[in-house]
Amino acid sequence: MDDRVGARRLNTGVRLHARAVMPRVGLISDTHGLLRTEAVTFLRGSDFIVHAGDVGDVEVLDQLASLAPVTVVRGNNDKGAWADSIAETRILEVDDVLIYVLHDLAELDLDPVAAGFHVVVCGHSHRPLSETRSGVLYVNPGSAGPRRFKLPVSVGELQIVGGSITPRHVELAVPGAATCPHR
């Protein structure tokens, strides 16, 4: 099975361990085949990128992989041969911070605290979220693809310094954004 996208390798293993000085993990989800220029601009300079599913098209991954190594999970709308090799969950380790990635938080089938995770990144709801529960940071970057209802079009990031994790959401300025046809 070929897991190469563009000139960079996707994180298709169980765990990717990486070290960077003050690493920045770019967060994106629910692109549904639309990778906006505004999202690319925001993600440029990331040390790693996490796509939390509903990618919509392998070209989105090709473009993201040209920016930084990509950790991606399959969303409920990721169908077809291009998506078959994408797992439903991934683990990314950045400077001893364990990040668990899945598309739909309702499908979380483990206890992140007991498993030693510091962060859970998800998508699916199209709603930006950043909250801490029992010492675990839960982050949803929101949807960067077609606008759904009146929800913002957004991306996010994690800044990791020492053991400290700082999340940030950014609403993208996309006037007249198209509406998402998916439920």
RORO-253229 format. One record per residue: residue number from 1; residue in three letters; chain; x, y, z of N, C-alpha, C, O, CB in turn. Coordinates in nm, 2 decimals, decimal comma, padded with zeros to 4 digits. Atoms other than C-alpha are relative to their C-alpha. Glycine has a CB too. Layout:
N
  pos  code  unit     n.X     n.Y     n.Z    ca.X    ca.Y    ca.Z     c.X     c.Y     c.Z     o.X     o.Y     o.Z    cb.X    cb.Y    cb.Z
  NUM   ALA     A       X       Y       Z       X       Y       Z       X       Y       Z       X       Y       Z       X       Y       Z
...
END
This chain:
183
  pos  code  unit     n.X     n.Y     n.Z    ca.X    ca.Y    ca.Z     c.X     c.Y     c.Z     o.X     o.Y     o.Z    cb.X    cb.Y    cb.Z
    1   MET     A   00,09  -00,12   00,00   00,00   00,00   00,00   00,09   00,12   00,00   00,18   00,14   00,08  -00,10   00,00   00,12
    2   ASP     A  -00,08  -00,13   00,01   00,14   00,34  -00,10  -00,06   00,11   00,08  -00,17   00,14   00,05   00,02   00,04  -00,15
    3   ASP     A   00,05  -00,10  -00,08   00,10   00,60   00,16   00,07   00,14  -00,02   00,07   00,22   00,06   00,01  -00,03   00,15
    4   ARG     A  -00,07  -00,13   00,03   00,30   00,88  -00,01  -00,10   00,09  -00,07  -00,18   00,06  -00,15   00,12  -00,03  -00,10
    5   VAL     A   00,08  -00,10   00,06   00,13   01,20  -00,10   00,10   00,11  -00,04   00,18   00,16   00,04  -00,11   00,06   00,11
    6   GLY     A  -00,09  -00,10   00,05   00,32   01,45  -00,31   00,14  -00,05   00,03   00,17  -00,17   00,01  -00,02   00,13   00,06
    7   ALA     A  -00,14   00,03  -00,03   00,69   01,45  -00,21   00,02  -00,03   00,15   00,13  -00,07   00,19   00,09   00,11  -00,04
    8   ARG     A  -00,02   00,02  -00,14   00,62   01,40   00,16  -00,08  -00,12   00,05  -00,18  -00,16  -00,02  -00,04   00,12   00,08
    9   ARG     A   00,07   00,12  -00,05   00,51   01,10   00,37  -00,10   00,04   00,10  -00,08   00,12   00,18   00,11  -00,10   00,06
   10   LEU     A   00,11  -00,02  -00,10   00,18   01,09   00,55   00,03  -00,08   00,12   00,10  -00,19   00,11  -00,14  -00,04  -00,06
   11   ASN     A  -00,02   00,08  -00,12   00,18   00,97   00,91  -00,11  -00,11  -00,01  -00,22  -00,09   00,03  -00,01   00,08   00,13
   12   THR     A   00,10   00,11   00,00   00,01   00,63   00,85   00,04  -00,11   00,10  -00,03  -00,21   00,11   00,00  -00,06  -00,14
   13   GLY     A  -00,04   00,09  -00,10   00,19   00,45   01,13  -00,08   00,03   00,13  -00,16   00,12   00,13   00,15   00,00   00,03
   14   VAL     A   00,07  -00,02  -00,12   00,06   00,42   01,48   00,05   00,13   00,07  -00,04   00,20   00,13   00,02  -00,12   00,10
   15   ARG     A  -00,05  -00,11  -00,07   00,29   00,69   01,62   00,11   00,07  -00,08   00,19   00,00  -00,13   00,04  -00,04   00,14
   16   LEU     A  -00,11  -00,07   00,06   00,50   00,96   01,48   00,06   00,09   00,11   00,00   00,16   00,17  -00,04   00,10  -00,12
   17   HIS     A  -00,07  -00,07  -00,10   00,76   01,10   01,72   00,08   00,11  -00,06   00,16   00,08  -00,15   00,09  -00,09   00,09
   18   ALA     A  -00,07  -00,11   00,06   00,90   01,44   01,64   00,04   00,10   00,10  -00,03   00,12   00,20  -00,09   00,07  -00,11
   19   ARG     A  -00,05  -00,10  -00,09   01,10   01,71   01,80   00,03   00,13  -00,08   00,08   00,12  -00,19   00,13  -00,04   00,08
   20   ALA     A  -00,03  -00,13   00,06   01,12   02,08   01,71   00,01   00,10   00,11  -00,05   00,08   00,22  -00,12   00,04  -00,11
   21   VAL     A  -00,01  -00,11  -00,10   01,20   02,40   01,89  -00,13   00,07   00,00  -00,17   00,12  -00,11   00,13   00,09  -00,03
   22   MET     A   00,13  -00,07  -00,01   00,87   02,55   02,01  -00,09  -00,05  -00,12  -00,13   00,04  -00,20   00,02   00,15   00,00
   23   PRO     A   00,07   00,04   00,12   00,68   02,33   01,76  -00,14   00,06  -00,01  -00,21   00,08   00,09  -00,01  -00,15   00,01
   24   ARG     A   00,14  -00,04   00,03   00,36   02,45   01,60  -00,07  -00,11  -00,08  -00,02  -00,15  -00,19   00,01   00,14  -00,08
   25   VAL     A   00,08   00,11   00,06   00,10   02,19   01,51  -00,12   00,07  -00,06  -00,21   00,12   00,01  -00,04  -00,11   00,10
   26   GLY     A   00,11  -00,06   00,07  -00,14   02,33   01,25  -00,12  -00,10   00,00  -00,10  -00,22  -00,02   00,03   00,04  -00,15
   27   LEU     A   00,12   00,08  -00,01  -00,50   02,20   01,28  -00,10   00,04  -00,10  -00,13   00,16  -00,12  -00,06   00,00   00,14
   28   ILE     A   00,10  -00,02   00,11  -00,75   02,16   01,00  -00,10  -00,12   00,00  -00,06  -00,23   00,03   00,06   00,03  -00,14
   29   SER     A   00,10   00,11   00,01  -01,07   01,96   00,95  -00,11   00,04  -00,09  -00,13   00,15  -00,13  -00,06  -00,04   00,14
   30   ASP     A   00,13  -00,02   00,08  -01,38   01,92   00,74   00,02   00,09  -00,12  -00,05   00,19  -00,14  -00,11   00,05   00,09
   31   THR     A  -00,03  -00,08   00,12  -01,23   02,06   00,42  -00,10  -00,04  -00,11  -00,13   00,04  -00,20   00,14  -00,02  -00,05
   32   HIS     A   00,09   00,05   00,10  -01,47   01,85   00,21   00,04   00,03  -00,14  -00,04   00,07  -00,23  -00,14   00,06   00,02
   33   GLY     A  -00,05  -00,02   00,14  -01,25   01,88  -00,10   00,04   00,15  -00,03   00,09   00,17  -00,14  -00,10  -00,04  -00,09
   34   LEU     A  -00,03  -00,14   00,03  -01,19   02,26  -00,06   00,11   00,04   00,10   00,08   00,06   00,22  -00,13   00,09   00,02
   35   LEU     A  -00,10  -00,06  -00,08  -00,86   02,38   00,07   00,02   00,15  -00,04   00,08   00,18  -00,14   00,14  -00,08  -00,02
   36   ARG     A   00,00  -00,14   00,03  -00,89   02,75   00,09   00,15   00,06   00,01   00,23   00,02   00,09  -00,09   00,08   00,10
   37   THR     A  -00,13  -00,08   00,00  -00,59   02,99   00,02   00,02   00,05   00,14   00,14   00,05   00,19   00,00   00,11  -00,10
   38   GLU     A  -00,01  -00,06  -00,13  -00,66   03,15   00,36   00,05  -00,11   00,10   00,13  -00,08   00,19  -00,13   00,06   00,05
   39   ALA     A  -00,04   00,11  -00,09  -00,62   02,81   00,54   00,15  -00,04  -00,03   00,23  -00,06   00,06  -00,08  -00,13  -00,02
   40   VAL     A  -00,14   00,03   00,03  -00,29   02,74   00,35   00,09   00,11   00,06   00,20   00,08   00,11   00,02  -00,01  -00,16
   41   THR     A  -00,08  -00,11  -00,06  -00,16   03,08   00,45   00,02  -00,01   00,15   00,13   00,01   00,20  -00,07   00,14  -00,03
   42   PHE     A  -00,01   00,02  -00,14  -00,24   03,01   00,81   00,09  -00,11   00,04   00,17  -00,11   00,13  -00,14  -00,02   00,06
   43   LEU     A  -00,07   00,13  -00,03  -00,09   02,66   00,81   00,15   00,01  -00,04   00,23  -00,06   00,01  -00,06  -00,11  -00,07
   44   ARG     A  -00,14  -00,01   00,05   00,23   02,77   00,63   00,09   00,04   00,13   00,05   00,12   00,21   00,02   00,11  -00,11
   45   GLY     A  -00,09  -00,02  -00,12   00,52   02,76   00,89  -00,03  -00,10   00,11   00,04  -00,10   00,21  -00,02   00,14   00,05
   46   SER     A   00,03   00,11  -00,09   00,36   02,47   01,08   00,12  -00,10   00,00   00,17  -00,13  -00,11  -00,13  -00,07  -00,02
   47   ASP     A  -00,10   00,11   00,00   00,61   02,20   01,19  -00,07  -00,13  -00,03  -00,01  -00,22  -00,09   00,07  -00,01   00,14
   48   PHE     A   00,08   00,12   00,03   00,33   01,94   01,16  -00,14   00,05  -00,03  -00,18   00,16   00,02   00,00  -00,10   00,12
   49   ILE     A   00,14  -00,03   00,03  -00,03   01,95   01,03  -00,08  -00,12   00,03  -00,05  -00,24   00,00  -00,02   00,04  -00,15
   50   VAL     A   00,10   00,11  -00,02  -00,32   01,74   01,16  -00,12   00,04  -00,07  -00,18   00,15  -00,06  -00,02  -00,01   00,16
   51   HIS     A   00,13  -00,02   00,07  -00,62   01,70   00,94  -00,10  -00,10   00,07  -00,07  -00,22   00,06   00,01  -00,03  -00,16
   52   ALA     A   00,09   00,09  -00,08  -00,91   01,56   01,15  -00,12  -00,05  -00,08  -00,23  -00,07  -00,02  -00,05   00,08   00,12
   53   GLY     A   00,10   00,07   00,08  -01,11   01,41   00,87  -00,09   00,08  -00,08  -00,10   00,20  -00,07  -00,07  -00,09   00,09
   54   ASP     A   00,08  -00,06   00,11  -01,36   01,48   00,60   00,08   00,08  -00,09   00,05   00,20  -00,12  -00,12   00,08   00,06
   55   VAL     A  -00,10  -00,06   00,09  -01,07   01,56   00,37  -00,07   00,04  -00,13  -00,07   00,15  -00,18   00,12  -00,09  -00,02
   56   GLY     A   00,08  -00,03   00,12  -01,29   01,52   00,06   00,08  -00,03  -00,13   00,01  -00,07  -00,23  -00,04   00,13   00,00
   57   ASP     A  -00,07   00,02   00,13  -01,01   01,48  -00,20   00,15  -00,02   00,04   00,20   00,06   00,12  -00,02   00,12  -00,10
   58   VAL     A  -00,14   00,02  -00,03  -00,65   01,35  -00,20   00,08   00,12  -00,04   00,19   00,14   00,02   00,05  -00,12  -00,08
   59   GLU     A  -00,08  -00,12   00,03  -00,54   01,68  -00,36   00,02   00,09   00,12   00,11   00,16   00,13  -00,07   00,07  -00,11
   60   VAL     A  -00,01  -00,08  -00,12  -00,61   01,85  -00,03   00,12  -00,05   00,08   00,20   00,03   00,13  -00,13  -00,01   00,09
   61   LEU     A  -00,11   00,06  -00,07  -00,36   01,61   00,13   00,13   00,03  -00,07   00,24   00,06   00,00  -00,01  -00,15   00,02
   62   ASP     A  -00,12  -00,03   00,08  -00,11   01,67  -00,15   00,05   00,14   00,03   00,17   00,17   00,06  -00,02  -00,01  -00,15
   63   GLN     A  -00,04  -00,14  -00,03  -00,12   02,05  -00,09   00,05   00,02   00,14   00,14   00,09   00,17  -00,13   00,09  -00,02
   64   LEU     A  -00,04  -00,01  -00,14  -00,10   02,01   00,29   00,14  -00,06   00,02   00,22   00,00   00,09  -00,10  -00,06   00,09
   65   ALA     A  -00,13   00,07  -00,02   00,20   01,77   00,26   00,11   00,08  -00,06   00,23   00,06  -00,03  -00,01  -00,13  -00,07
   66   SER     A  -00,10  -00,09   00,05   00,38   02,04   00,06   00,04   00,10   00,11   00,15   00,17   00,09  -00,04   00,07  -00,13
   67   LEU     A  -00,03  -00,09  -00,11   00,37   02,25   00,38   00,08  -00,06   00,12   00,17   00,01   00,17  -00,13   00,07   00,05
   68   ALA     A  -00,05   00,06  -00,12   00,46   02,01   00,65  -00,04  -00,15   00,01  -00,14  -00,18  -00,07  -00,04   00,07   00,14
   69   PRO     A   00,05   00,14  -00,01   00,43   01,64   00,75  -00,14   00,00   00,05  -00,18   00,08   00,14   00,09  -00,08   00,10
   70   VAL     A   00,14   00,00  -00,03   00,06   01,55   00,77  -00,04  -00,13   00,08   00,00  -00,24   00,04  -00,08   00,02  -00,13
   71   THR     A   00,07   00,11  -00,07  -00,12   01,33   01,02  -00,15   00,02  -00,03  -00,21   00,12   00,00   00,03   00,00   00,16
   72   VAL     A   00,14  -00,01   00,05  -00,47   01,26   00,88  -00,08  -00,12   00,05  -00,03  -00,24   00,06   00,00   00,01  -00,15
   73   VAL     A   00,10   00,11  -00,03  -00,77   01,05   00,99  -00,11   00,01  -00,10  -00,14   00,11  -00,16  -00,05   00,01   00,14
   74   ARG     A   00,11   00,00   00,10  -01,06   00,94   00,77  -00,13   00,04   00,07  -00,16   00,01   00,18  -00,02  -00,15  -00,05
   75   GLY     A   00,13  -00,05  -00,05  -01,39   01,12   00,82  -00,11  -00,08  -00,06  -00,09  -00,16  -00,15  -00,02   00,14  -00,03
   76   ASN     A   00,12   00,08   00,05  -01,74   00,98   00,76  -00,03   00,03  -00,14  -00,10  -00,05  -00,21  -00,12   00,03   00,09
   77   ASN     A   00,03  -00,03   00,14  -01,75   01,15   00,42   00,12  -00,03  -00,09   00,12  -00,01  -00,21  -00,03   00,15  -00,02
   78   ASP     A  -00,11   00,04   00,08  -01,41   01,02   00,30  -00,02  -00,14  -00,05   00,00  -00,24   00,02   00,14   00,01   00,09
   79   LYS     A   00,04   00,13   00,06  -01,51   00,75   00,06   00,09  -00,02  -00,13   00,14   00,08  -00,18  -00,15   00,00  -00,04
   80   GLY     A  -00,07   00,03   00,12  -01,34   00,58  -00,23   00,14  -00,05   00,02   00,19  -00,05   00,14   00,02   00,13  -00,09
   81   ALA     A  -00,13   00,06  -00,01  -01,01   00,42  -00,31   00,11   00,08   00,06   00,19   00,04   00,14   00,05  -00,05  -00,14
   82   TRP     A  -00,10  -00,09  -00,06  -00,80   00,73  -00,22   00,00   00,00   00,15   00,10   00,03   00,21  -00,02   00,14  -00,06
   83   ALA     A   00,01  -00,02  -00,15  -00,93   00,72   00,14   00,01  -00,14   00,07   00,02  -00,14   00,19  -00,14   00,06   00,03
   84   ASP     A   00,00   00,13  -00,06  -00,91   00,34   00,20   00,12  -00,02   00,09   00,11  -00,09   00,19   00,01  -00,11  -00,11
   85   SER     A  -00,12   00,02  -00,08  -00,56   00,36   00,34   00,01   00,09   00,12   00,11   00,09   00,20   00,13   00,01  -00,08
   86   ILE     A   00,00  -00,09  -00,12  -00,64   00,64   00,59  -00,07  -00,06   00,12  -00,19  -00,10   00,11  -00,07   00,14  -00,05
   87   ALA     A   00,06   00,06  -00,12  -00,70   00,51   00,94  -00,10   00,09   00,07  -00,11   00,21   00,04   00,11  -00,03   00,10
   88   GLU     A   00,10  -00,08  -00,08  -00,98   00,63   01,17   00,06   00,07   00,11   00,00   00,17   00,16  -00,11  -00,10   00,04
   89   THR     A  -00,07  -00,07  -00,11  -00,74   00,72   01,44   00,15   00,01  -00,02   00,20  -00,08  -00,10  -00,03  -00,07   00,14
   90   ARG     A  -00,15  -00,02   00,01  -00,38   00,84   01,47   00,05   00,05   00,13  -00,02   00,11   00,21   00,04   00,09  -00,12
   91   ILE     A  -00,07  -00,05  -00,12  -00,13   00,92   01,74   00,12   00,08  -00,05   00,20   00,03  -00,13   00,04  -00,11   00,10
   92   LEU     A  -00,11  -00,09   00,03   00,11   01,21   01,70   00,07   00,03   00,13   00,00   00,08   00,23  -00,04   00,12  -00,08
   93   GLU     A  -00,08  -00,04  -00,12   00,39   01,27   01,96   00,09   00,11  -00,04   00,17   00,09  -00,12   00,07  -00,12   00,07
   94   VAL     A  -00,09  -00,12   00,03   00,55   01,61   01,96   00,06   00,04   00,13  -00,02   00,09   00,22  -00,08   00,11  -00,07
   95   ASP     A  -00,07  -00,04  -00,12   00,81   01,69   02,23  -00,07  -00,06   00,12  -00,10   00,01   00,22   00,00   00,15   00,01
   96   ASP     A   00,06   00,07  -00,11   00,66   01,43   02,47  -00,14   00,03   00,02  -00,20  -00,01   00,13   00,08   00,03   00,12
   97   VAL     A   00,14  -00,03   00,00   00,31   01,56   02,41  -00,07  -00,10  -00,09  -00,05  -00,11  -00,21  -00,04   00,15  -00,03
   98   LEU     A   00,07   00,10   00,08   00,08   01,27   02,30  -00,14   00,06  -00,04  -00,22   00,11   00,04  -00,02  -00,12   00,09
   99   ILE     A   00,12  -00,06   00,06  -00,20   01,38   02,06  -00,07  -00,12  -00,06  -00,02  -00,19  -00,15   00,04   00,11  -00,10
  100   TYR     A   00,08   00,11   00,06  -00,48   01,14   01,98  -00,10   00,07  -00,10  -00,16   00,17  -00,07  -00,09  -00,08   00,11
  101   VAL     A   00,08  -00,06   00,11  -00,66   01,22   01,65  -00,11  -00,09  -00,05  -00,08  -00,21  -00,08   00,09   00,05  -00,12
  102   LEU     A   00,12   00,08   00,06  -01,01   01,10   01,54  -00,09   00,10  -00,06  -00,08   00,22  -00,03  -00,07  -00,09   00,10
  103   HIS     A   00,09  -00,09   00,07  -01,28   01,25   01,33  -00,12   00,04   00,09  -00,14   00,16   00,12  -00,06  -00,06  -00,13
  104   ASP     A   00,13  -00,03  -00,08  -01,60   01,22   01,55   00,03  -00,03   00,15   00,05  -00,14   00,18  -00,11  -00,08  -00,06
  105   LEU     A  -00,02   00,01  -00,14  -01,55   01,28   01,92  -00,09  -00,10   00,06  -00,06  -00,17   00,16  -00,01   00,13   00,07
  106   ALA     A   00,09   00,09  -00,06  -01,86   01,07   01,99   00,04  -00,15  -00,02  -00,01  -00,24   00,04  -00,14   00,02  -00,07
  107   GLU     A  -00,06   00,13   00,02  -01,66   00,77   01,86   00,12  -00,03   00,08   00,19  -00,13   00,05   00,02  -00,02  -00,15
  108   LEU     A  -00,12   00,02  -00,09  -01,38   00,81   02,12  -00,03  -00,13   00,08  -00,12  -00,13   00,16   00,02   00,12   00,09
  109   ASP     A   00,02   00,13  -00,07  -01,35   00,45   02,25   00,11  -00,03   00,10   00,13  -00,15   00,13  -00,01  -00,11  -00,11
  110   LEU     A  -00,10   00,02  -00,10  -01,07   00,50   02,50  -00,01   00,11   00,10  -00,06   00,22   00,07   00,14  -00,02  -00,06
  111   ASP     A  -00,01  -00,10  -00,11  -01,01   00,69   02,82   00,14   00,07  -00,03   00,24   00,02   00,00  -00,01  -00,06   00,14
  112   PRO     A  -00,13  -00,07   00,03  -00,75   00,96   02,71   00,09   00,02   00,12   00,21   00,02   00,11  -00,03   00,13  -00,06
  113   VAL     A  -00,08  -00,01  -00,12  -00,64   01,01   03,07   00,07  -00,13   00,03   00,19  -00,12   00,05  -00,09   00,04   00,12
  114   ALA     A  -00,06   00,13  -00,03  -00,58   00,64   03,13   00,11  -00,03  -00,10   00,21  -00,10  -00,07  -00,10  -00,11   00,01
  115   ALA     A  -00,09   00,04   00,10  -00,40   00,61   02,80   00,12   00,10  -00,01   00,21   00,07  -00,09  -00,08   00,01  -00,14
  116   GLY     A  -00,11  -00,09  -00,01  -00,17   00,90   02,88   00,00   00,11  -00,11   00,11   00,17  -00,13   00,12  -00,07  -00,02
  117   PHE     A   00,01  -00,11   00,10  -00,29   01,15   02,61  -00,01   00,13   00,06  -00,08   00,15   00,17  -00,12  -00,03  -00,10
  118   HIS     A   00,01  -00,14  -00,05  -00,25   01,52   02,66  -00,10   00,08  -00,08  -00,16   00,17  -00,03   00,14   00,06  -00,01
  119   VAL     A   00,09  -00,07   00,09  -00,46   01,63   02,36  -00,08  -00,10  -00,08  -00,03  -00,20  -00,12   00,08   00,10  -00,09
  120   VAL     A   00,08   00,07   00,10  -00,75   01,49   02,16  -00,04   00,10  -00,10  -00,11   00,20  -00,07  -00,13  -00,07   00,08
  121   VAL     A   00,04  -00,09   00,11  -00,80   01,65   01,82  -00,11  -00,07  -00,08  -00,10  -00,19  -00,11   00,12   00,04  -00,09
  122   CYS     A   00,11   00,06   00,08  -01,13   01,59   01,64  -00,06   00,10  -00,10  -00,02   00,22  -00,10  -00,11  -00,05   00,10
  123   GLY     A   00,07  -00,08   00,09  -01,35   01,73   01,37  -00,15  -00,03   00,01  -00,20  -00,04   00,11   00,05  -00,01  -00,14
  124   HIS     A   00,14   00,05   00,02  -01,70   01,64   01,24  -00,11   00,10   00,03  -00,20   00,12  -00,05  -00,02  -00,12   00,08
  125   SER     A   00,11  -00,09  -00,04  -01,91   01,90   01,42   00,00   00,13  -00,08  -00,10   00,20  -00,08   00,00   00,02   00,15
  126   HIS     A  -00,02  -00,13   00,07  -01,78   02,19   01,22   00,01   00,12   00,10   00,01   00,23   00,06  -00,10   00,03  -00,11
  127   ARG     A   00,00  -00,10  -00,10  -01,77   02,38   01,55   00,13   00,01   00,07   00,18  -00,09   00,12  -00,12  -00,03   00,10
  128   PRO     A  -00,12  -00,02  -00,07  -01,45   02,52   01,69  -00,02  -00,03   00,15  -00,12   00,01   00,21   00,06   00,14  -00,02
  129   LEU     A   00,01   00,04  -00,14  -01,38   02,38   02,04   00,14  -00,01   00,06   00,23  -00,05  -00,01  -00,07  -00,14   00,01
  130   SER     A  -00,12   00,01  -00,07  -01,11   02,41   02,29  -00,04   00,00   00,15  -00,08   00,10   00,20   00,11   00,11  -00,03
  131   GLU     A   00,04   00,01  -00,14  -01,17   02,28   02,64   00,08  -00,11   00,07   00,13  -00,21   00,00  -00,15  -00,03   00,02
  132   THR     A  -00,07   00,09  -00,07  -00,99   02,09   02,91  -00,09  -00,08   00,09  -00,17  -00,02   00,16   00,12   00,06   00,08
  133   ARG     A   00,08   00,09  -00,09  -01,15   01,79   03,08   00,10  -00,10   00,06   00,17  -00,17  -00,01  -00,11  -00,08  -00,09
  134   SER     A  -00,09   00,09  -00,08  -00,97   01,59   03,35   00,14   00,01  -00,05   00,21  -00,09  -00,05  -00,05  -00,14  -00,02
  135   GLY     A  -00,14  -00,02   00,03  -00,64   01,74   03,24   00,03  -00,03  -00,15   00,15  -00,01  -00,19   00,08  -00,09   00,08
  136   VAL     A  -00,02   00,02   00,14  -00,68   01,65   02,87  -00,06   00,11  -00,08  -00,18   00,15  -00,06  -00,06  -00,14  -00,05
  137   LEU     A   00,05  -00,11   00,09  -00,72   01,93   02,61  -00,07  -00,06  -00,12  -00,01  -00,15  -00,19   00,12   00,09  -00,05
  138   TYR     A   00,08   00,04   00,12  -00,99   01,86   02,35  -00,01   00,12  -00,09  -00,05   00,23  -00,05  -00,15  -00,05   00,05
  139   VAL     A   00,00  -00,11   00,10  -00,96   02,07   02,03  -00,06  -00,05  -00,12  -00,03  -00,16  -00,18   00,15   00,04  -00,02
  140   ASN     A   00,06   00,01   00,14  -01,17   02,09   01,72   00,03   00,13  -00,07  -00,02   00,23  -00,03  -00,16  -00,04   00,01
  141   PRO     A  -00,03  -00,13   00,07  -01,04   02,34   01,47  -00,12   00,06  -00,07  -00,11   00,17  -00,13   00,11  -00,03  -00,10
  142   GLY     A   00,12  -00,04   00,07  -01,39   02,37   01,32   00,02  -00,04  -00,15   00,11  -00,12  -00,18  -00,01   00,15   00,01
  143   SER     A   00,00   00,03   00,14  -01,45   02,35   00,94   00,08   00,10  -00,08   00,05   00,22  -00,07  -00,14  -00,02  -00,05
  144   ALA     A  -00,07  -00,09   00,09  -01,21   02,50   00,69  -00,05  -00,01  -00,14   00,00   00,06  -00,23   00,15  -00,03   00,00
  145   GLY     A   00,05   00,01   00,13  -01,41   02,39   00,39  -00,13   00,08  -00,02  -00,14   00,19   00,03  -00,04  -00,15  -00,02
  146   PRO     A   00,12  -00,07   00,03  -01,75   02,49   00,26  -00,07   00,04   00,14  -00,08  -00,05   00,23  -00,10  -00,07  -00,09
  147   ARG     A   00,07  -00,04  -00,13  -01,95   02,69   00,53  -00,12  -00,09   00,02  -00,19  -00,12  -00,07  -00,04   00,15  -00,01
  148   ARG     A   00,12   00,08  -00,03  -02,21   02,49   00,71  -00,09   00,09   00,09  -00,04   00,13   00,20   00,04  -00,13   00,08
  149   PHE     A   00,09  -00,09  -00,08  -02,51   02,69   00,83   00,06   00,13   00,02   00,12   00,19  -00,07  -00,05  -00,07   00,13
  150   LYS     A  -00,06  -00,13  -00,04  -02,39   03,00   01,01   00,13  -00,02   00,08   00,18   00,07   00,14  -00,10   00,09   00,07
  151   LEU     A  -00,12   00,03  -00,08  -02,08   02,83   01,16   00,12   00,07  -00,06   00,12   00,09  -00,19   00,02  -00,15   00,01
  152   PRO     A  -00,12  -00,06   00,06  -01,74   03,00   01,12   00,08  -00,10  -00,09   00,07  -00,22  -00,07   00,08   00,06   00,11
  153   VAL     A  -00,10   00,08   00,07  -01,49   02,88   00,87   00,13   00,02   00,07   00,18   00,14   00,08   00,01   00,04  -00,16
  154   SER     A  -00,12  -00,02  -00,09  -01,18   02,82   01,08   00,10  -00,11  -00,01   00,08  -00,22  -00,06  -00,05   00,01   00,14
  155   VAL     A  -00,11   00,09  -00,02  -00,85   02,65   01,15   00,05   00,02   00,14   00,00   00,10   00,21   00,11   00,02  -00,12
  156   GLY     A  -00,06  -00,02  -00,14  -00,64   02,61   01,46   00,15  -00,04   00,00   00,21  -00,08  -00,10  -00,08  -00,08   00,10
  157   GLU     A  -00,14   00,04  -00,02  -00,30   02,54   01,60   00,02  -00,03   00,14  -00,05   00,01   00,23   00,10   00,11  -00,05
  158   LEU     A  -00,05   00,03  -00,13  -00,12   02,40   01,90   00,14   00,05   00,01   00,22   00,01  -00,08  -00,02  -00,15   00,04
  159   GLN     A  -00,14  -00,03  -00,03   00,19   02,57   02,03   00,05  -00,08   00,12  -00,02  -00,08   00,22   00,02   00,16   00,03
  160   ILE     A  -00,05   00,09  -00,11   00,40   02,33   02,24   00,13   00,05   00,05   00,23   00,06  -00,03   00,00  -00,14  -00,05
  161   VAL     A  -00,12  -00,05  -00,06   00,66   02,47   02,47   00,02  -00,07   00,13  -00,06  -00,05   00,23   00,00   00,16   00,02
  162   GLY     A  -00,02   00,08  -00,12   00,81   02,25   02,74  -00,12  -00,10   00,00  -00,14  -00,17  -00,10   00,00   00,09   00,12
  163   GLY     A   00,12   00,08  -00,01   00,50   02,06   02,86  -00,12   00,08  -00,02  -00,23   00,02  -00,01   00,00  -00,08   00,13
  164   SER     A   00,11  -00,09   00,01   00,28   02,36   02,80  -00,06  -00,01  -00,14   00,01   00,00  -00,24   00,04   00,14   00,04
  165   ILE     A   00,07   00,00   00,13   00,02   02,34   02,52  -00,10   00,11  -00,01  -00,19   00,13   00,08  -00,07  -00,14  -00,02
  166   THR     A   00,09  -00,11   00,02  -00,15   02,65   02,39  -00,08  -00,01  -00,13  -00,02  -00,01  -00,24   00,08   00,13   00,00
  167   PRO     A   00,08   00,01   00,12  -00,44   02,61   02,15  -00,05   00,14  -00,05  -00,06   00,23   00,03  -00,13  -00,09   00,03
  168   ARG     A   00,05  -00,12   00,05  -00,56   02,88   01,92  -00,09  -00,03  -00,12  -00,06  -00,11  -00,21   00,11   00,10  -00,04
  169   HIS     A   00,08   00,01   00,12  -00,85   02,91   01,67   00,00   00,13  -00,08   00,02   00,24  -00,02  -00,15  -00,04   00,04
  170   VAL     A   00,00  -00,12   00,08  -00,86   03,15   01,38  -00,11  -00,02  -00,10  -00,12  -00,11  -00,18   00,14   00,02  -00,07
  171   GLU     A   00,10   00,00   00,10  -01,17   03,23   01,19   00,05   00,06  -00,13   00,11   00,17  -00,13  -00,13   00,08   00,05
  172   LEU     A  -00,05  -00,05   00,13  -01,09   03,27   00,82  -00,10   00,10  -00,06  -00,22   00,08  -00,06   00,02  -00,12  -00,10
  173   ALA     A   00,08  -00,11   00,06  -01,21   03,58   00,64  -00,04  -00,05  -00,14   00,04  -00,04  -00,24   00,07   00,14  -00,01
  174   VAL     A   00,04   00,05   00,13  -01,41   03,42   00,35  -00,14   00,04  -00,03  -00,24  -00,03  -00,01   00,01  -00,16   00,01
  175   PRO     A   00,14  -00,05   00,03  -01,70   03,64   00,25  -00,07  -00,08  -00,11   00,00  -00,12  -00,21   00,01   00,15  -00,05
  176   GLY     A   00,08   00,07   00,10  -01,98   03,47   00,06   00,05  -00,14  -00,01   00,04  -00,20  -00,12   00,01   00,07  -00,13
  177   ALA     A  -00,05   00,14   00,01  -01,84   03,12   00,15  -00,11  -00,09  -00,04  -00,23  -00,07   00,00   00,06  -00,04   00,13
  178   ALA     A   00,09   00,10   00,05  -02,01   02,83  -00,02  -00,05  -00,08   00,12   00,02  -00,09   00,22   00,06  -00,09  -00,11
  179   THR     A   00,06   00,08  -00,11  -02,24   02,62   00,20   00,03  -00,15  -00,02   00,04  -00,19  -00,14  -00,15   00,02   00,00
  180   CYS     A  -00,04   00,14   00,00  -02,15   02,26   00,28  -00,12  -00,08  -00,04  -00,22  -00,07   00,03   00,06  -00,04   00,13
  181   PRO     A   00,11   00,09   00,04  -02,37   02,00   00,10  -00,01  -00,12   00,09  -00,11  -00,19   00,08   00,01  -00,04  -00,14
  182   HIS     A   00,00   00,12  -00,08  -02,28   01,73   00,35  -00,08   00,02   00,13  -00,08   00,14   00,18   00,14  -00,05   00,03
  183   ARG     A   00,07  -00,02  -00,13  -02,48   01,67   00,67   00,10  -00,01   00,11   00,06   00,00   00,23  -00,11  -00,10   00,02
END
